[in-house]
Amino acid sequence: MLKVIEKSPYVCDICNKSFAHKGNLITHKRIHTGEKPYRCDICGKSFSRSNILATHKQIHTGEKPFRCDICDKSFSQNVNLSTHKRIHTGEKPYQCDICGESFARSDILITHKQIHTGEKPYRCDICGKLFSRGDILTTHKRTHTGEKPYHCDICDKSFSQSANLNTHKRIHTGEKPYQCDICGESFSQNHHLRYHKYIHTGEKLNHCDICGKSFSLKHHLTKHKLCHTGERPYRCDICGKSFTENGVLTKHKRIHTGEKPYHCDICGDSFSQNSFLIRHRRIHTGGKPFHCDICGKSFSEIAYLTKHKRVHTGEKPYQCNVCSKSFFQSNHLIAHKRIHTGEKPYHCDICGKSFSDNGGLSRHQRVHTGERPYYCNICGKSFSQSCNLTTHKTIHTGESHLITLNRNHAGERPYHCDICEEKPYHCDICGKSFS
């Protein structure tokens, strides 16, 4: 006998969505009306449902009774614990029936499906922008109001989204729950792990239709295209400098404010950018995750690996437009160009002498300070320049004396004076020449 499926009796007269229970319809209608009858008696914030108010109050009480038995992280709700555990298990039980992509959370699947349908029922009454979810609209409105309701209880920094607060707190705790299954490196954010994995796969699916250059991430392509257009939409209100990305502007402003929000939990040193902290930490850990596939040498940063590979390939991509000389690194080209221009932008604040590169100024300043930072690990003697230490070490190894002896036996004389090289007077007994 066939079972008759009854139509849900409670229908929304605004969007025609149907519900099995009258209470669900009443709750649903608040999406359209904006009604929020449940008010927090501590901070005054209002909510459309009582269970959301109950969850919100745990922000004030700090109560987190549900604990993960794998990493000991605590949560205010059991459902949040269940979702969190999927980070460890990799479980993605919610699958899109259109494209087959899987997700760890049902709300992410719902949002994803709107890519296929194009549905965006939530509209901002300030700027008119449309959104697929009500909570995304709520977050968006904070860009207009400037509201930042989520506060870090360690450093008092505020955020417009709870997810951003959770990510920020990992700076203080050092938590890195996302681990690469290829090399074992861990990350504080899931998207950092995704970016990292492209190092291993080399995948670059995003292509510039102007110059053909490829990128592993879509936003890298978007940023790259600004090179062609010259557009710099983000402007510093302090010095007027413009930038292609809002994130770069945020980092730049720390030059003016002196803010250094990223702290090393080993030595306490602070940094203005998270990437600087990551690089710094490798000093303590000795981590060198980037490996040359030709000679096997390892590096702490991918930029160092890129430069190193040019030793093998002989590539010199930076060419002087005056004399056509080429260089491995862009900073070498910049320093070289000062030979042509005569520019010496680095000045000694003690004697006023000028130099074409910062390294030359640093070496010169040791004349005034008497600093000798390079020590011989054999006799303890110190030097102001690394090249002098290298020369000194040949005294202990005997290398310099051995080279001289070999030249005496071979008759080799590699150093020639370009002024008085001619020696017209010869000894008729031993053949030695004199000027």
C-alpha positions in Angstrom: 0.0 0.0 0.0 1.4 3.4 -1.0 2.0 5.9 1.7 0.3 9.3 1.0 2.7 12.2 1.6 0.8 15.0 3.1 1.6 18.6 2.3 3.0 20.7 5.2 0.0 22.7 6.4 1.8 25.9 7.5 2.8 28.0 4.6 4.7 31.4 4.8 2.6 34.0 3.0 5.7 35.9 2.0 8.0 33.3 0.4 5.6 30.3 0.2 8.0 28.0 2.2 6.1 25.2 4.0 6.4 23.9 7.6 5.1 20.9 9.5 4.7 22.8 12.8 3.2 26.2 13.4 6.1 27.2 15.8 8.6 26.7 13.0 6.6 29.0 10.7 6.5 31.7 13.4 10.2 31.4 13.9 10.8 31.5 10.1 8.7 34.7 9.6 11.2 36.6 11.8 13.7 36.3 8.9 11.3 38.6 6.9 10.1 40.8 9.7 13.5 41.1 11.5 11.8 40.5 14.8 14.1 39.5 17.7 12.0 39.0 20.8 14.7 37.3 23.0 16.9 39.8 24.7 20.1 39.2 26.7 19.8 40.8 30.1 23.6 41.3 30.4 24.5 43.1 27.1 21.1 43.9 25.6 21.7 42.0 22.4 18.5 40.5 20.8 17.8 37.2 19.0 15.1 35.6 17.0 15.2 32.3 18.8 15.4 31.4 22.5 18.1 28.6 21.9 20.3 31.2 20.2 20.0 33.5 23.2 20.9 30.5 25.5 24.0 29.8 23.4 24.9 33.5 23.4 24.8 33.8 27.2 27.7 31.3 27.5 29.9 34.0 26.0 29.3 36.0 29.2 29.5 33.0 31.6 32.5 31.4 29.8 30.9 28.0 30.3 32.2 25.3 27.9 31.1 21.9 29.3 31.8 19.9 26.1 35.5 18.8 25.7 37.3 17.1 22.8 38.9 13.9 24.0 41.6 14.2 21.2 42.9 17.8 21.7 41.1 18.9 25.0 39.5 21.9 23.3 36.2 22.9 25.0 32.9 24.0 23.6 29.7 25.6 24.8 27.5 23.3 22.7 27.7 19.6 22.0 26.9 20.2 18.3 30.0 22.4 18.1 32.1 19.6 19.6 30.7 17.2 17.0 31.6 19.5 14.2 35.1 20.2 15.6 35.9 16.5 15.8 35.6 16.3 12.1 38.9 18.3 11.9 40.6 15.3 13.4 38.6 12.5 11.6 38.4 14.2 8.2 34.7 13.2 8.1 32.5 15.2 5.6 29.0 13.7 5.9 27.1 16.4 3.9 27.3 15.9 0.1 26.1 18.1 -2.7 23.7 16.1 -4.9 24.5 18.3 -7.9 28.4 18.3 -8.1 29.2 15.6 -5.4 31.4 17.9 -3.3 31.4 17.0 0.4 31.4 19.2 3.6 31.9 18.8 7.3 28.9 21.0 8.2 25.3 21.2 6.8 25.3 25.0 6.8 28.3 25.0 4.5 26.5 22.6 2.2 23.4 24.9 2.1 25.6 27.9 1.3 27.5 25.9 -1.4 24.2 24.8 -3.1 23.4 28.5 -3.6 26.4 28.6 -6.0 24.3 26.3 -8.3 20.9 28.0 -7.7 22.2 31.6 -7.5 19.7 32.2 -4.7 20.5 35.3 -2.5 17.3 36.1 -0.4 19.0 38.4 2.2 19.3 42.0 1.2 21.3 44.8 3.0 19.0 47.7 3.6 22.0 50.1 3.6 23.8 49.3 0.4 21.5 46.8 -1.3 24.0 44.0 -1.5 22.4 40.5 -1.6 23.5 37.4 0.5 22.7 33.7 0.5 22.5 33.5 4.3 21.1 35.7 7.1 24.2 35.4 9.3 26.4 36.6 6.4 24.2 39.6 6.0 24.5 40.3 9.8 28.3 40.1 9.5 28.2 42.3 6.4 26.2 45.1 8.2 29.1 45.5 10.7 31.1 46.9 7.8 28.6 49.8 7.8 28.2 50.1 11.6 31.8 49.3 12.6 30.5 47.0 15.3 33.1 44.5 16.7 31.3 42.5 19.4 33.8 39.7 19.8 36.7 40.6 22.2 39.9 38.7 23.0 40.2 38.2 26.7 44.0 38.2 26.5 44.9 41.3 24.5 41.5 43.1 24.3 41.5 43.2 20.5 38.0 43.2 19.0 36.6 41.4 15.9 33.4 41.6 13.8 33.2 37.8 13.5 33.5 35.0 16.1 35.5 32.9 13.6 38.1 35.7 13.3 38.4 35.8 17.2 38.9 32.1 17.3 41.6 32.3 14.7 43.2 35.2 16.5 43.4 33.4 19.8 45.7 30.8 18.2 48.3 33.5 18.1 48.3 33.5 21.9 47.8 29.7 22.4 50.1 28.6 19.6 47.4 26.0 18.6 47.9 24.6 15.0 45.1 22.1 14.5 45.6 21.7 10.7 48.4 19.3 9.7 49.8 18.5 6.3 49.6 14.8 5.6 52.6 15.0 3.3 55.3 16.7 5.3 53.7 17.0 8.8 53.8 20.8 9.0 51.0 22.3 11.1 49.0 25.5 10.6 46.6 27.6 12.7 44.1 28.1 9.8 42.7 25.6 7.3 43.2 27.9 4.3 46.9 28.2 5.2 47.1 24.4 5.0 45.4 24.5 1.6 47.8 27.1 0.3 50.8 25.0 1.7 49.7 21.8 -0.1 50.1 23.6 -3.5 53.9 23.6 -2.8 53.8 19.8 -2.9 51.4 19.4 -5.8 52.6 22.4 -7.9 49.0 22.8 -9.1 48.2 26.2 -10.8 44.7 26.2 -12.2 44.2 30.0 -12.4 45.5 31.6 -15.5 45.9 35.3 -16.4 44.2 35.9 -19.8 46.5 38.9 -20.4 50.0 37.5 -20.0 49.3 33.7 -19.5 50.9 33.5 -16.0 49.4 30.8 -13.8 48.6 30.8 -10.1 47.6 28.2 -7.5 45.1 30.5 -5.8 42.3 32.6 -7.4 42.9 35.7 -5.2 46.6 35.6 -6.3 45.4 35.9 -9.9 43.1 38.7 -8.9 45.9 40.6 -7.2 48.3 39.9 -10.2 45.8 41.4 -12.7 46.1 44.7 -10.9 49.7 44.8 -12.3 48.2 45.1 -15.7 45.5 47.7 -14.8 47.7 49.7 -12.3 44.7 49.9 -10.0 45.5 50.5 -6.3 42.1 51.0 -4.6 43.3 50.9 -0.9 44.8 54.1 0.3 46.6 54.9 3.7 44.8 57.8 5.4 48.1 58.7 7.2 50.7 58.9 4.4 48.6 58.6 1.3 50.3 55.5 -0.1 48.1 53.2 -2.1 47.9 49.4 -2.3 46.4 46.7 -4.4 45.0 44.8 -1.3 43.3 45.7 1.9 45.4 43.2 3.8 48.6 44.9 2.6 47.2 48.3 3.7 46.5 46.9 7.2 50.1 45.6 7.5 51.4 48.9 6.2 49.5 50.9 8.8 51.4 49.1 11.5 54.5 51.0 10.4 52.7 54.2 11.6 51.1 52.7 14.7 54.1 50.4 15.7 51.6 47.6 16.4 53.2 44.1 16.6 50.3 41.7 17.4 52.2 38.5 16.7 54.3 37.2 19.6 56.8 34.3 19.7 55.8 32.0 22.5 59.4 30.8 22.9 61.4 34.1 23.2 58.7 36.7 23.5 59.8 38.6 20.4 56.9 40.5 18.6 56.2 41.0 14.9 53.9 43.2 12.8 53.0 40.3 10.4 52.2 36.7 11.0 54.5 35.6 8.2 57.4 37.3 10.0 56.6 35.3 13.1 56.4 32.0 11.1 59.8 32.7 9.6 61.2 33.7 13.0 60.0 30.5 14.7 62.1 28.4 12.3 65.2 29.9 14.0 64.1 28.1 17.2 62.8 24.9 15.5 65.4 24.7 12.7 62.5 23.9 10.3 63.5 24.0 6.6 60.4 22.7 4.8 61.4 23.7 1.3 63.7 21.2 -0.5 65.7 21.6 -3.8 64.8 18.6 -6.0 68.2 18.8 -7.8 70.7 18.8 -4.9 68.5 18.1 -1.8 69.5 21.3 0.0 66.7 22.6 2.4 65.6 26.1 3.1 63.4 27.8 5.6 61.6 29.9 3.0 60.4 29.3 -0.5 61.9 32.5 -1.8 65.3 31.2 -0.7 64.7 28.0 -2.6 63.7 29.9 -5.7 66.9 32.0 -5.6 69.0 28.8 -4.9 67.6 27.0 -7.9 69.2 29.7 -10.2 72.6 28.3 -9.1 71.6 25.1 -11.0 69.8 26.6 -13.9 72.1 29.6 -14.4 69.0 31.8 -14.7 69.7 35.5 -14.3 66.3 37.2 -14.8 67.2 40.7 -13.6 69.0 42.7 -16.4 70.5 46.1 -16.2 69.0 48.4 -18.9 72.2 50.4 -19.1 74.9 47.8 -19.6 72.8 44.6 -20.1 74.5 42.8 -17.2 72.3 40.2 -15.6 71.8 39.1 -12.0 70.3 36.2 -9.9 68.5 38.5 -7.5 66.6 41.8 -7.9 68.4 43.5 -5.0 71.8 42.8 -6.7 70.5 44.6 -9.8 69.3 47.6 -7.7 72.8 47.8 -6.0 74.5 47.4 -9.4 72.5 50.3 -11.0 74.0 52.7 -8.5 77.4 52.2 -10.3 75.8 54.0 -13.2 73.9 56.6 -11.3 76.5 57.2 -8.6 73.7 57.1 -6.0 74.8 56.6 -2.4 71.7 56.7 -0.3 73.1 55.2 2.9 74.8 57.8 5.1 76.9 57.3 8.2 75.4 59.4 11.0 78.8 59.7 12.7 81.1 60.9 9.9 78.7 61.6 7.1 80.4 59.1 4.6 77.9 57.7 2.0 77.5 54.2 0.6 75.7 52.6 -2.3 74.4 49.7 -0.3 73.3 49.1 3.3 75.9 46.3 3.8 78.7 48.8 3.0 77.3 51.2 5.6 77.0 48.4 8.2 80.7 47.3 7.6 81.9 51.0 7.8 80.0 51.7 11.0 82.1 49.0 12.8 85.1 51.3 12.3 83.4 53.8 14.7 81.9 51.2 17.1 84.8 48.8 17.1 82.3 45.9 16.8 83.8 42.6 15.6 80.9 40.2 15.3 82.7 37.4 13.5 84.6 35.0 15.8 87.1 32.3 14.9 85.9 29.1 16.6 89.5 27.8 16.8 91.4 30.6 18.5 88.6 33.1 19.5 90.0 36.0 17.5 87.3 38.4 16.2 86.9 40.4 13.0 84.7 43.2 11.7 84.0 41.4 8.4 83.2 37.8 7.5 85.7 37.8 4.6 88.5 38.7 7.0 87.5 35.7 9.2 87.5 33.4 6.2 91.0 34.6 5.3 92.2 34.2 8.9 90.9 30.6 9.1 93.4 29.5 6.4 96.1 30.1 9.0 94.7 27.2 11.0 93.9 25.0 8.1 97.2 25.7 6.3 95.2 26.2 3.1 96.8 29.5 2.2 100.4 28.3 2.7 99.7 25.1 0.7 98.3 27.1 -2.2 101.4 29.3 -2.3 103.7 26.2 -2.2 101.9 24.5 -5.0 102.2 27.7 -7.2 106.0 27.8 -6.5 106.4 24.2 -7.7 104.1 24.7 -10.7 105.7 28.0 -11.6 102.2 29.5 -11.6 101.9 33.3 -11.1 98.2 34.2 -11.4 98.5 37.9 -10.3 99.8 40.3 -12.9 100.4 44.0 -12.6 98.7 45.8 -15.5 101.2 48.7 -15.4 104.6 47.2 -15.1 103.9 43.6 -16.3 106.8 43.8 -18.9 110.1 42.3 -17.5 112.8 42.7 -20.2 115.8 41.7 -18.1 116.5 37.9 -17.9 119.1 36.0 -15.9 121.0 33.8 -18.4 121.7 31.2 -15.6 118.2 30.5 -14.0 115.9 32.4 -16.5 114.3 34.6 -13.8 112.9 38.0 -15.2 113.1 41.5 -13.8 111.6 44.8 -14.7 
